[in-house]
Amino acid sequence: MLPMARRRAITEGVFGGNRRWLVLGGLAWALRAYQYASTREPEVVYRAEIRPGETLVFERQTPKKTKRGRRS
C-alpha cells in the first residue's frame, strides 16, 4: 500500500498540483524512511576463527583528499 501511495503522491501531488496527495505522499515517504533507519542490520565485513595466540588488528584508513577536500 505504501509504494502505491508514494507513486501516486509523485504523479498527483508533485506533477498534478494536488496538495492532499502531496501531504499524504510526504507522510508515506517519511514512514518509509523511518522504517529503513530503524530496521537496518549491522553489516558483517569479515568473519574468521581465532586460535589461541592469534591477534586481530583493526585499522581505519582515512580517505584520500581530493582537490575539493583541500579547499579551506
PyMOL Python script that loads the backbone (N, CA, C, O; Angstrom):
from pymol import cmd

cmd.read_pdbstr("""\
ATOM      1  N   MET A   1       0.813  -1.184   0.000  1.00  0.00           N
ATOM      2  CA  MET A   1       0.000   0.000   0.000  1.00  0.00           C
ATOM      3  C   MET A   1       0.869   1.266   0.000  1.00  0.00           C
ATOM      4  O   MET A   1       0.546   2.241  -0.679  1.00  0.00           O
ATOM      5  N   LEU A   2       1.967   1.249   0.759  1.00  0.00           N
ATOM      6  CA  LEU A   2       2.840   2.422   0.783  1.00  0.00           C
ATOM      7  C   LEU A   2       3.495   2.715  -0.562  1.00  0.00           C
ATOM      8  O   LEU A   2       3.578   3.882  -0.947  1.00  0.00           O
ATOM      9  N   PRO A   3       3.963   1.705  -1.291  1.00  0.00           N
ATOM     10  CA  PRO A   3       4.544   2.028  -2.598  1.00  0.00           C
ATOM     11  C   PRO A   3       3.537   2.700  -3.532  1.00  0.00           C
ATOM     12  O   PRO A   3       3.887   3.607  -4.286  1.00  0.00           O
ATOM     13  N   MET A   4       2.282   2.245  -3.473  1.00  0.00           N
ATOM     14  CA  MET A   4       1.259   2.861  -4.313  1.00  0.00           C
ATOM     15  C   MET A   4       1.015   4.311  -3.894  1.00  0.00           C
ATOM     16  O   MET A   4       0.862   5.185  -4.748  1.00  0.00           O
ATOM     17  N   ALA A   5       0.978   4.569  -2.598  1.00  0.00           N
ATOM     18  CA  ALA A   5       0.759   5.935  -2.106  1.00  0.00           C
ATOM     19  C   ALA A   5       1.928   6.844  -2.491  1.00  0.00           C
ATOM     20  O   ALA A   5       1.720   7.997  -2.869  1.00  0.00           O
ATOM     21  N   ARG A   6       3.147   6.331  -2.397  1.00  0.00           N
ATOM     22  CA  ARG A   6       4.303   7.137  -2.785  1.00  0.00           C
ATOM     23  C   ARG A   6       4.272   7.444  -4.279  1.00  0.00           C
ATOM     24  O   ARG A   6       4.553   8.569  -4.693  1.00  0.00           O
ATOM     25  N   ARG A   7       3.928   6.441  -5.085  1.00  0.00           N
ATOM     26  CA  ARG A   7       3.876   6.636  -6.530  1.00  0.00           C
ATOM     27  C   ARG A   7       2.782   7.623  -6.913  1.00  0.00           C
ATOM     28  O   ARG A   7       2.990   8.504  -7.747  1.00  0.00           O
ATOM     29  N   ARG A   8       1.614   7.468  -6.295  1.00  0.00           N
ATOM     30  CA  ARG A   8       0.504   8.375  -6.602  1.00  0.00           C
ATOM     31  C   ARG A   8       0.787   9.789  -6.099  1.00  0.00           C
ATOM     32  O   ARG A   8       0.345  10.766  -6.702  1.00  0.00           O
ATOM     33  N   ALA A   9       1.519   9.894  -5.003  1.00  0.00           N
ATOM     34  CA  ALA A   9       1.880  11.209  -4.477  1.00  0.00           C
ATOM     35  C   ALA A   9       2.764  11.961  -5.459  1.00  0.00           C
ATOM     36  O   ALA A   9       2.632  13.174  -5.616  1.00  0.00           O
ATOM     37  N   ILE A  10       3.657  11.249  -6.113  1.00  0.00           N
ATOM     38  CA  ILE A  10       4.517  11.891  -7.097  1.00  0.00           C
ATOM     39  C   ILE A  10       3.691  12.352  -8.296  1.00  0.00           C
ATOM     40  O   ILE A  10       3.806  13.497  -8.734  1.00  0.00           O
ATOM     41  N   THR A  11       2.862  11.456  -8.820  1.00  0.00           N
ATOM     42  CA  THR A  11       2.128  11.805 -10.039  1.00  0.00           C
ATOM     43  C   THR A  11       1.055  12.855  -9.786  1.00  0.00           C
ATOM     44  O   THR A  11       0.940  13.814 -10.549  1.00  0.00           O
ATOM     45  N   GLU A  12       0.271  12.689  -8.727  1.00  0.00           N
ATOM     46  CA  GLU A  12      -0.833  13.625  -8.499  1.00  0.00           C
ATOM     47  C   GLU A  12      -0.450  14.796  -7.600  1.00  0.00           C
ATOM     48  O   GLU A  12      -0.991  15.891  -7.748  1.00  0.00           O
ATOM     49  N   GLY A  13       0.464  14.579  -6.685  1.00  0.00           N
ATOM     50  CA  GLY A  13       0.829  15.650  -5.776  1.00  0.00           C
ATOM     51  C   GLY A  13       1.851  16.610  -6.338  1.00  0.00           C
ATOM     52  O   GLY A  13       1.651  17.825  -6.327  1.00  0.00           O
ATOM     53  N   VAL A  14       2.940  16.068  -6.825  1.00  0.00           N
ATOM     54  CA  VAL A  14       4.015  16.924  -7.321  1.00  0.00           C
ATOM     55  C   VAL A  14       3.684  17.438  -8.723  1.00  0.00           C
ATOM     56  O   VAL A  14       3.738  18.642  -8.972  1.00  0.00           O
ATOM     57  N   PHE A  15       3.343  16.533  -9.631  1.00  0.00           N
ATOM     58  CA  PHE A  15       3.105  16.929 -11.016  1.00  0.00           C
ATOM     59  C   PHE A  15       1.689  17.444 -11.243  1.00  0.00           C
ATOM     60  O   PHE A  15       1.466  18.299 -12.100  1.00  0.00           O
ATOM     61  N   GLY A  16       0.726  16.920 -10.471  1.00  0.00           N
ATOM     62  CA  GLY A  16      -0.662  17.323 -10.667  1.00  0.00           C
ATOM     63  C   GLY A  16      -1.079  18.521  -9.837  1.00  0.00           C
ATOM     64  O   GLY A  16      -2.107  19.136 -10.123  1.00  0.00           O
ATOM     65  N   GLY A  17      -0.318  18.863  -8.831  1.00  0.00           N
ATOM     66  CA  GLY A  17      -0.630  20.021  -8.007  1.00  0.00           C
ATOM     67  C   GLY A  17      -1.679  19.773  -6.938  1.00  0.00           C
ATOM     68  O   GLY A  17      -2.209  20.731  -6.375  1.00  0.00           O
ATOM     69  N   ASN A  18      -1.995  18.525  -6.639  1.00  0.00           N
ATOM     70  CA  ASN A  18      -2.984  18.195  -5.616  1.00  0.00           C
ATOM     71  C   ASN A  18      -2.301  18.198  -4.253  1.00  0.00           C
ATOM     72  O   ASN A  18      -1.481  17.326  -3.965  1.00  0.00           O
ATOM     73  N   ARG A  19      -2.633  19.163  -3.425  1.00  0.00           N
ATOM     74  CA  ARG A  19      -1.969  19.347  -2.138  1.00  0.00           C
ATOM     75  C   ARG A  19      -2.224  18.168  -1.192  1.00  0.00           C
ATOM     76  O   ARG A  19      -1.332  17.779  -0.438  1.00  0.00           O
ATOM     77  N   ARG A  20      -3.423  17.603  -1.225  1.00  0.00           N
ATOM     78  CA  ARG A  20      -3.752  16.474  -0.341  1.00  0.00           C
ATOM     79  C   ARG A  20      -2.835  15.291  -0.628  1.00  0.00           C
ATOM     80  O   ARG A  20      -2.313  14.677   0.303  1.00  0.00           O
ATOM     81  N   TRP A  21      -2.631  14.962  -1.905  1.00  0.00           N
ATOM     82  CA  TRP A  21      -1.747  13.861  -2.248  1.00  0.00           C
ATOM     83  C   TRP A  21      -0.296  14.183  -1.929  1.00  0.00           C
ATOM     84  O   TRP A  21       0.479  13.292  -1.584  1.00  0.00           O
ATOM     85  N   LEU A  22       0.064  15.424  -2.042  1.00  0.00           N
ATOM     86  CA  LEU A  22       1.418  15.833  -1.702  1.00  0.00           C
ATOM     87  C   LEU A  22       1.700  15.598  -0.216  1.00  0.00           C
ATOM     88  O   LEU A  22       2.769  15.102   0.141  1.00  0.00           O
ATOM     89  N   VAL A  23       0.750  15.951   0.644  1.00  0.00           N
ATOM     90  CA  VAL A  23       0.909  15.741   2.088  1.00  0.00           C
ATOM     91  C   VAL A  23       0.903  14.252   2.418  1.00  0.00           C
ATOM     92  O   VAL A  23       1.744  13.785   3.186  1.00  0.00           O
ATOM     93  N   LEU A  24      -0.040  13.502   1.843  1.00  0.00           N
ATOM     94  CA  LEU A  24      -0.093  12.056   2.103  1.00  0.00           C
ATOM     95  C   LEU A  24       1.171  11.357   1.598  1.00  0.00           C
ATOM     96  O   LEU A  24       1.676  10.435   2.238  1.00  0.00           O
ATOM     97  N   GLY A  25       1.668  11.796   0.466  1.00  0.00           N
ATOM     98  CA  GLY A  25       2.905  11.227  -0.058  1.00  0.00           C
ATOM     99  C   GLY A  25       4.099  11.545   0.817  1.00  0.00           C
ATOM    100  O   GLY A  25       4.977  10.705   1.014  1.00  0.00           O
ATOM    101  N   GLY A  26       4.130  12.764   1.343  1.00  0.00           N
ATOM    102  CA  GLY A  26       5.219  13.123   2.258  1.00  0.00           C
ATOM    103  C   GLY A  26       5.201  12.271   3.507  1.00  0.00           C
ATOM    104  O   GLY A  26       6.250  11.859   4.001  1.00  0.00           O
ATOM    105  N   LEU A  27       4.005  12.006   4.020  1.00  0.00           N
ATOM    106  CA  LEU A  27       3.893  11.123   5.192  1.00  0.00           C
ATOM    107  C   LEU A  27       4.315   9.701   4.853  1.00  0.00           C
ATOM    108  O   LEU A  27       4.984   9.047   5.653  1.00  0.00           O
ATOM    109  N   ALA A  28       3.934   9.214   3.677  1.00  0.00           N
ATOM    110  CA  ALA A  28       4.324   7.861   3.266  1.00  0.00           C
ATOM    111  C   ALA A  28       5.843   7.763   3.105  1.00  0.00           C
ATOM    112  O   ALA A  28       6.447   6.771   3.512  1.00  0.00           O
ATOM    113  N   TRP A  29       6.459   8.787   2.517  1.00  0.00           N
ATOM    114  CA  TRP A  29       7.915   8.786   2.364  1.00  0.00           C
ATOM    115  C   TRP A  29       8.606   8.866   3.725  1.00  0.00           C
ATOM    116  O   TRP A  29       9.626   8.213   3.940  1.00  0.00           O
ATOM    117  N   ALA A  30       8.061   9.657   4.637  1.00  0.00           N
ATOM    118  CA  ALA A  30       8.649   9.779   5.975  1.00  0.00           C
ATOM    119  C   ALA A  30       8.553   8.457   6.723  1.00  0.00           C
ATOM    120  O   ALA A  30       9.495   8.058   7.408  1.00  0.00           O
ATOM    121  N   LEU A  31       7.415   7.776   6.594  1.00  0.00           N
ATOM    122  CA  LEU A  31       7.245   6.482   7.254  1.00  0.00           C
ATOM    123  C   LEU A  31       8.241   5.471   6.700  1.00  0.00           C
ATOM    124  O   LEU A  31       8.828   4.704   7.463  1.00  0.00           O
ATOM    125  N   ARG A  32       8.439   5.460   5.397  1.00  0.00           N
ATOM    126  CA  ARG A  32       9.393   4.539   4.782  1.00  0.00           C
ATOM    127  C   ARG A  32      10.819   4.852   5.238  1.00  0.00           C
ATOM    128  O   ARG A  32      11.598   3.934   5.494  1.00  0.00           O
ATOM    129  N   ALA A  33      11.161   6.107   5.339  1.00  0.00           N
ATOM    130  CA  ALA A  33      12.493   6.489   5.802  1.00  0.00           C
ATOM    131  C   ALA A  33      12.705   6.063   7.252  1.00  0.00           C
ATOM    132  O   ALA A  33      13.790   5.612   7.619  1.00  0.00           O
ATOM    133  N   TYR A  34      11.666   6.208   8.075  1.00  0.00           N
ATOM    134  CA  TYR A  34      11.768   5.769   9.474  1.00  0.00           C
ATOM    135  C   TYR A  34      11.950   4.262   9.554  1.00  0.00           C
ATOM    136  O   TYR A  34      12.772   3.780  10.334  1.00  0.00           O
ATOM    137  N   GLN A  35      11.192   3.509   8.756  1.00  0.00           N
ATOM    138  CA  GLN A  35      11.327   2.054   8.749  1.00  0.00           C
ATOM    139  C   GLN A  35      12.731   1.644   8.325  1.00  0.00           C
ATOM    140  O   GLN A  35      13.320   0.734   8.908  1.00  0.00           O
ATOM    141  N   TYR A  36      13.259   2.310   7.320  1.00  0.00           N
ATOM    142  CA  TYR A  36      14.599   1.983   6.835  1.00  0.00           C
ATOM    143  C   TYR A  36      15.651   2.278   7.905  1.00  0.00           C
ATOM    144  O   TYR A  36      16.568   1.483   8.113  1.00  0.00           O
ATOM    145  N   ALA A  37      15.520   3.406   8.574  1.00  0.00           N
ATOM    146  CA  ALA A  37      16.510   3.805   9.574  1.00  0.00           C
ATOM    147  C   ALA A  37      16.445   2.943  10.823  1.00  0.00           C
ATOM    148  O   ALA A  37      17.470   2.698  11.459  1.00  0.00           O
ATOM    149  N   SER A  38      15.261   2.481  11.180  1.00  0.00           N
ATOM    150  CA  SER A  38      15.114   1.756  12.441  1.00  0.00           C
ATOM    151  C   SER A  38      15.340   0.255  12.309  1.00  0.00           C
ATOM    152  O   SER A  38      15.562  -0.405  13.324  1.00  0.00           O
ATOM    153  N   THR A  39      15.293  -0.313  11.113  1.00  0.00           N
ATOM    154  CA  THR A  39      15.419  -1.761  10.979  1.00  0.00           C
ATOM    155  C   THR A  39      16.715  -2.186  10.300  1.00  0.00           C
ATOM    156  O   THR A  39      16.857  -3.346   9.915  1.00  0.00           O
ATOM    157  N   ARG A  40      17.642  -1.283  10.151  1.00  0.00           N
ATOM    158  CA  ARG A  40      18.885  -1.630   9.479  1.00  0.00           C
ATOM    159  C   ARG A  40      19.746  -2.539  10.355  1.00  0.00           C
ATOM    160  O   ARG A  40      19.996  -2.237  11.522  1.00  0.00           O
ATOM    161  N   GLU A  41      20.184  -3.627   9.795  1.00  0.00           N
ATOM    162  CA  GLU A  41      21.034  -4.578  10.499  1.00  0.00           C
ATOM    163  C   GLU A  41      22.497  -4.219  10.260  1.00  0.00           C
ATOM    164  O   GLU A  41      22.847  -3.717   9.192  1.00  0.00           O
ATOM    165  N   PRO A  42      23.355  -4.476  11.252  1.00  0.00           N
ATOM    166  CA  PRO A  42      24.781  -4.218  11.023  1.00  0.00           C
ATOM    167  C   PRO A  42      25.331  -5.150   9.940  1.00  0.00           C
ATOM    168  O   PRO A  42      24.897  -6.296   9.817  1.00  0.00           O
ATOM    169  N   GLU A  43      26.270  -4.656   9.172  1.00  0.00           N
ATOM    170  CA  GLU A  43      26.845  -5.424   8.074  1.00  0.00           C
ATOM    171  C   GLU A  43      28.094  -6.147   8.551  1.00  0.00           C
ATOM    172  O   GLU A  43      28.987  -5.530   9.132  1.00  0.00           O
ATOM    173  N   VAL A  44      28.162  -7.454   8.310  1.00  0.00           N
ATOM    174  CA  VAL A  44      29.337  -8.243   8.667  1.00  0.00           C
ATOM    175  C   VAL A  44      30.356  -8.058   7.555  1.00  0.00           C
ATOM    176  O   VAL A  44      30.085  -8.373   6.397  1.00  0.00           O
ATOM    177  N   VAL A  45      31.528  -7.547   7.908  1.00  0.00           N
ATOM    178  CA  VAL A  45      32.562  -7.277   6.923  1.00  0.00           C
ATOM    179  C   VAL A  45      33.534  -8.437   6.829  1.00  0.00           C
ATOM    180  O   VAL A  45      33.982  -8.785   5.737  1.00  0.00           O
ATOM    181  N   TYR A  46      33.864  -9.036   7.955  1.00  0.00           N
ATOM    182  CA  TYR A  46      34.849 -10.119   7.972  1.00  0.00           C
ATOM    183  C   TYR A  46      34.524 -11.053   9.119  1.00  0.00           C
ATOM    184  O   TYR A  46      34.186 -10.607  10.215  1.00  0.00           O
ATOM    185  N   ARG A  47      34.628 -12.346   8.866  1.00  0.00           N
ATOM    186  CA  ARG A  47      34.377 -13.333   9.906  1.00  0.00           C
ATOM    187  C   ARG A  47      35.429 -14.425   9.787  1.00  0.00           C
ATOM    188  O   ARG A  47      35.668 -14.954   8.702  1.00  0.00           O
ATOM    189  N   ALA A  48      36.058 -14.760  10.911  1.00  0.00           N
ATOM    190  CA  ALA A  48      37.087 -15.804  10.912  1.00  0.00           C
ATOM    191  C   ALA A  48      37.213 -16.380  12.313  1.00  0.00           C
ATOM    192  O   ALA A  48      36.837 -15.749  13.300  1.00  0.00           O
ATOM    193  N   GLU A  49      37.747 -17.587  12.377  1.00  0.00           N
ATOM    194  CA  GLU A  49      38.017 -18.222  13.666  1.00  0.00           C
ATOM    195  C   GLU A  49      39.383 -17.781  14.141  1.00  0.00           C
ATOM    196  O   GLU A  49      40.327 -17.692  13.355  1.00  0.00           O
ATOM    197  N   ILE A  50      39.487 -17.507  15.425  1.00  0.00           N
ATOM    198  CA  ILE A  50      40.765 -17.088  16.003  1.00  0.00           C
ATOM    199  C   ILE A  50      41.230 -18.186  16.954  1.00  0.00           C
ATOM    200  O   ILE A  50      40.492 -18.635  17.831  1.00  0.00           O
ATOM    201  N   ARG A  51      42.448 -18.594  16.754  1.00  0.00           N
ATOM    202  CA  ARG A  51      43.024 -19.619  17.625  1.00  0.00           C
ATOM    203  C   ARG A  51      43.787 -18.938  18.750  1.00  0.00           C
ATOM    204  O   ARG A  51      44.123 -17.759  18.636  1.00  0.00           O
ATOM    205  N   PRO A  52      44.064 -19.645  19.825  1.00  0.00           N
ATOM    206  CA  PRO A  52      44.840 -19.050  20.910  1.00  0.00           C
ATOM    207  C   PRO A  52      46.201 -18.573  20.404  1.00  0.00           C
ATOM    208  O   PRO A  52      46.903 -19.292  19.693  1.00  0.00           O
ATOM    209  N   GLY A  53      46.555 -17.353  20.785  1.00  0.00           N
ATOM    210  CA  GLY A  53      47.827 -16.772  20.388  1.00  0.00           C
ATOM    211  C   GLY A  53      47.723 -15.856  19.176  1.00  0.00           C
ATOM    212  O   GLY A  53      48.633 -15.065  18.927  1.00  0.00           O
ATOM    213  N   GLU A  54      46.634 -15.946  18.415  1.00  0.00           N
ATOM    214  CA  GLU A  54      46.458 -15.072  17.253  1.00  0.00           C
ATOM    215  C   GLU A  54      45.847 -13.745  17.702  1.00  0.00           C
ATOM    216  O   GLU A  54      45.147 -13.674  18.712  1.00  0.00           O
ATOM    217  N   THR A  55      46.125 -12.717  16.942  1.00  0.00           N
ATOM    218  CA  THR A  55      45.585 -11.394  17.268  1.00  0.00           C
ATOM    219  C   THR A  55      44.911 -10.789  16.047  1.00  0.00           C
ATOM    220  O   THR A  55      45.173 -11.174  14.907  1.00  0.00           O
ATOM    221  N   LEU A  56      44.047  -9.845  16.319  1.00  0.00           N
ATOM    222  CA  LEU A  56      43.394  -9.072  15.266  1.00  0.00           C
ATOM    223  C   LEU A  56      43.793  -7.620  15.414  1.00  0.00           C
ATOM    224  O   LEU A  56      43.875  -7.101  16.527  1.00  0.00           O
ATOM    225  N   VAL A  57      44.039  -6.970  14.301  1.00  0.00           N
ATOM    226  CA  VAL A  57      44.364  -5.551  14.305  1.00  0.00           C
ATOM    227  C   VAL A  57      43.309  -4.843  13.463  1.00  0.00           C
ATOM    228  O   VAL A  57      43.105  -5.181  12.298  1.00  0.00           O
ATOM    229  N   PHE A  58      42.642  -3.858  14.062  1.00  0.00           N
ATOM    230  CA  PHE A  58      41.634  -3.067  13.359  1.00  0.00           C
ATOM    231  C   PHE A  58      42.224  -1.704  13.052  1.00  0.00           C
ATOM    232  O   PHE A  58      42.701  -1.006  13.947  1.00  0.00           O
ATOM    233  N   GLU A  59      42.189  -1.332  11.788  1.00  0.00           N
ATOM    234  CA  GLU A  59      42.678  -0.025  11.371  1.00  0.00           C
ATOM    235  C   GLU A  59      41.616   0.640  10.515  1.00  0.00           C
ATOM    236  O   GLU A  59      40.861  -0.013   9.796  1.00  0.00           O
ATOM    237  N   ARG A  60      41.584   1.944  10.615  1.00  0.00           N
ATOM    238  CA  ARG A  60      40.679   2.701   9.769  1.00  0.00           C
ATOM    239  C   ARG A  60      41.520   3.585   8.865  1.00  0.00           C
ATOM    240  O   ARG A  60      42.311   4.406   9.331  1.00  0.00           O
ATOM    241  N   GLN A  61      41.337   3.405   7.581  1.00  0.00           N
ATOM    242  CA  GLN A  61      42.082   4.211   6.631  1.00  0.00           C
ATOM    243  C   GLN A  61      41.293   5.468   6.327  1.00  0.00           C
ATOM    244  O   GLN A  61      40.094   5.415   6.053  1.00  0.00           O
ATOM    245  N   THR A  62      41.976   6.596   6.377  1.00  0.00           N
ATOM    246  CA  THR A  62      41.306   7.848   6.043  1.00  0.00           C
ATOM    247  C   THR A  62      41.250   7.981   4.533  1.00  0.00           C
ATOM    248  O   THR A  62      42.188   7.586   3.840  1.00  0.00           O
ATOM    249  N   PRO A  63      40.161   8.531   4.015  1.00  0.00           N
ATOM    250  CA  PRO A  63      40.068   8.681   2.564  1.00  0.00           C
ATOM    251  C   PRO A  63      41.080   9.692   2.037  1.00  0.00           C
ATOM    252  O   PRO A  63      41.440  10.648   2.725  1.00  0.00           O
ATOM    253  N   LYS A  64      41.524   9.469   0.829  1.00  0.00           N
ATOM    254  CA  LYS A  64      42.477  10.385   0.212  1.00  0.00           C
ATOM    255  C   LYS A  64      41.775  11.702  -0.070  1.00  0.00           C
ATOM    256  O   LYS A  64      40.619  11.722  -0.493  1.00  0.00           O
ATOM    257  N   LYS A  65      42.475  12.793   0.165  1.00  0.00           N
ATOM    258  CA  LYS A  65      41.896  14.100  -0.086  1.00  0.00           C
ATOM    259  C   LYS A  65      41.931  14.432  -1.570  1.00  0.00           C
ATOM    260  O   LYS A  65      42.936  14.230  -2.252  1.00  0.00           O
ATOM    261  N   THR A  66      40.824  14.938  -2.042  1.00  0.00           N
ATOM    262  CA  THR A  66      40.754  15.388  -3.421  1.00  0.00           C
ATOM    263  C   THR A  66      40.971  16.888  -3.463  1.00  0.00           C
ATOM    264  O   THR A  66      41.179  17.515  -2.424  1.00  0.00           O
ATOM    265  N   LYS A  67      40.925  17.457  -4.630  1.00  0.00           N
ATOM    266  CA  LYS A  67      41.106  18.890  -4.750  1.00  0.00           C
ATOM    267  C   LYS A  67      40.008  19.640  -3.987  1.00  0.00           C
ATOM    268  O   LYS A  67      40.264  20.690  -3.397  1.00  0.00           O
ATOM    269  N   ARG A  68      38.794  19.100  -4.001  1.00  0.00           N
ATOM    270  CA  ARG A  68      37.708  19.733  -3.266  1.00  0.00           C
ATOM    271  C   ARG A  68      37.943  19.666  -1.761  1.00  0.00           C
ATOM    272  O   ARG A  68      37.606  20.602  -1.036  1.00  0.00           O
ATOM    273  N   GLY A  69      38.519  18.563  -1.290  1.00  0.00           N
ATOM    274  CA  GLY A  69      38.753  18.395   0.131  1.00  0.00           C
ATOM    275  C   GLY A  69      39.850  19.284   0.679  1.00  0.00           C
ATOM    276  O   GLY A  69      39.886  19.554   1.880  1.00  0.00           O
ATOM    277  N   ARG A  70      40.740  19.740  -0.174  1.00  0.00           N
ATOM    278  CA  ARG A  70      41.854  20.591   0.279  1.00  0.00           C
ATOM    279  C   ARG A  70      41.456  22.052   0.440  1.00  0.00           C
ATOM    280  O   ARG A  70      42.138  22.821   1.118  1.00  0.00           O
ATOM    281  N   ARG A  71      40.356  22.424  -0.184  1.00  0.00           N
ATOM    282  CA  ARG A  71      39.925  23.833  -0.086  1.00  0.00           C
ATOM    283  C   ARG A  71      39.588  24.213   1.332  1.00  0.00           C
ATOM    284  O   ARG A  71      38.988  23.426   2.065  1.00  0.00           O
ATOM    285  N   SER A  72      39.960  25.395   1.721  1.00  0.00           N
ATOM    286  CA  SER A  72      39.665  25.882   3.076  1.00  0.00           C
ATOM    287  C   SER A  72      38.569  26.904   3.065  1.00  0.00           C
ATOM    288  O   SER A  72      38.194  27.419   4.118  1.00  0.00           O
TER     289      SER A  72
END
""", "prot")
cmd.dss("prot")
cmd.show_as("cartoon", "prot")
cmd.util.cbc("prot")
cmd.orient("prot")
